[in-house]
């Protein structure tokens, strides 16, 4: 919902006004999952039936949904500390949305190239590559420039937390290498530009 809200604020040209007034957001889904670990469904309508069985709120009404969520939080005695634990700032929300948009664009490029449909990679592998900001064209460029070794270095490159950027799995590197060997049909060094990676 944060992404939808931020897009609407941006379309309305109100980003600066909202940024000046809002501290941030609360992600109530993990909070409510912790409160009701065995609920099964965490859709707002299901939560309302579980927590507020006698209350009636209009369906598909954003304002009513906000009021219903507030009533659920009050009825379950959610504390300010719990809300703070699941909160994030306006700036981090904007960054999360930008990261998600970038990952979706990267995933789309990997899917368009058939890396998933050809069963070359597993869905989780595609997700990891996309979340790291790598598009298909980046993989192809690195392969043309440095071959299998380049793919290995790109995917296993340590990031700020010390973990590898994507994976240290040799099978993923091998699968991608075999794919680009077929697709590229030739291997010659290109410019070492890693723009956008």
ChimeraX attribute file (.defattr): number of C-alpha atoms within 10 A of each C-alpha:
attribute: neighborCount
match mode: 1-to-1
recipient: residues
	/A:1	7
	/A:2	16
	/A:3	15
	/A:4	10
	/A:5	10
	/A:6	18
	/A:7	15
	/A:8	13
	/A:9	16
	/A:10	13
	/A:11	10
	/A:12	9
	/A:13	11
	/A:14	12
	/A:15	14
	/A:16	10
	/A:17	10
	/A:18	15
	/A:19	14
	/A:20	9
	/A:21	9
	/A:22	10
	/A:23	12
	/A:24	16
	/A:25	16
	/A:26	16
	/A:27	15
	/A:28	15
	/A:29	13
	/A:30	13
	/A:31	17
	/A:32	17
	/A:33	14
	/A:34	10
	/A:35	13
	/A:36	15
	/A:37	12
	/A:38	9
	/A:39	12
	/A:40	9
	/A:41	12
	/A:42	16
	/A:43	9
	/A:44	16
	/A:45	16
	/A:46	14
	/A:47	18
	/A:48	20
	/A:49	12
	/A:50	13
	/A:51	14
	/A:52	16
	/A:53	10
	/A:54	8
	/A:55	10
	/A:56	11
	/A:57	13
	/A:58	10
	/A:59	10
	/A:60	9
	/A:61	9
	/A:62	10
	/A:63	10
	/A:64	14
	/A:65	17
	/A:66	12
	/A:67	12
	/A:68	21
	/A:69	16
	/A:70	12
	/A:71	16
	/A:72	19
	/A:73	17
	/A:74	11
	/A:75	11
	/A:76	13
	/A:77	11
	/A:78	15
	/A:79	11
	/A:80	8
	/A:81	9
	/A:82	13
	/A:83	16
	/A:84	12
	/A:85	12
	/A:86	14
	/A:87	16
	/A:88	16
	/A:89	14
	/A:90	19
	/A:91	12
	/A:92	12
	/A:93	17
	/A:94	16
	/A:95	12
	/A:96	15
	/A:97	17
	/A:98	13
	/A:99	15
	/A:100	16
	/A:101	14
	/A:102	18
	/A:103	21
	/A:104	17
	/A:105	17
	/A:106	24
	/A:107	25
	/A:108	16
	/A:109	17
	/A:110	23
	/A:111	17
	/A:112	12
	/A:113	14
	/A:114	14
	/A:115	21
	/A:116	17
	/A:117	13
	/A:118	10
	/A:119	10
	/A:120	17
	/A:121	18
	/A:122	13
	/A:123	14
	/A:124	10
	/A:125	17
	/A:126	20
	/A:127	17
	/A:128	17
	/A:129	21
	/A:130	23
	/A:131	21
	/A:132	17
	/A:133	20
	/A:134	25
	/A:135	24
	/A:136	19
	/A:137	14
	/A:138	19
	/A:139	22
	/A:140	20
	/A:141	20
	/A:142	23
	/A:143	25
	/A:144	23
	/A:145	19
	/A:146	18
	/A:147	19
	/A:148	20
	/A:149	13
	/A:150	18
	/A:151	24
	/A:152	23
	/A:153	16
	/A:154	21
	/A:155	21
	/A:156	18
	/A:157	15
	/A:158	15
	/A:159	11
	/A:160	7
	/A:161	7
	/A:162	8
	/A:163	12
	/A:164	15
	/A:165	21
	/A:166	24
	/A:167	19
	/A:168	16
	/A:169	12
	/A:170	11
	/A:171	11
	/A:172	19
	/A:173	21
	/A:174	15
	/A:175	16
	/A:176	21
	/A:177	21
	/A:178	13
	/A:179	15
	/A:180	20
	/A:181	17
	/A:182	10
	/A:183	10
	/A:184	12
	/A:185	9
	/A:186	9
	/A:187	13
	/A:188	11
	/A:189	12
	/A:190	12
	/A:191	10
	/A:192	11
	/A:193	11
	/A:194	9
	/A:195	6
	/A:196	8
	/A:197	12
